[in-house]
Amino acid sequence: MTPEDFSFLARLLRRRSGLSLAPAKLELVTRRLAPVMRRFGFRDTAVLVRELRLGP
């Protein structure tokens, strides 16, 4: 995951849930997203973040 993608996810989570993620949590976030990505058919985090950026 690129630093820009992590920053986007951190801002998104902060706005939607109040959760604050430090850059040191990048590996944790990547691991936690793996089952979600598999379930919904995303091949990597870049594709997932792209979809989140586009919105509904």
Protein Blocks (a to p, Z undefined) as FASTA:
>chain_A
ZZklmmmmmmmmmmmnopacdfklmmmmmmmmmmmmmmnopabfklmmmmmmnoZZ
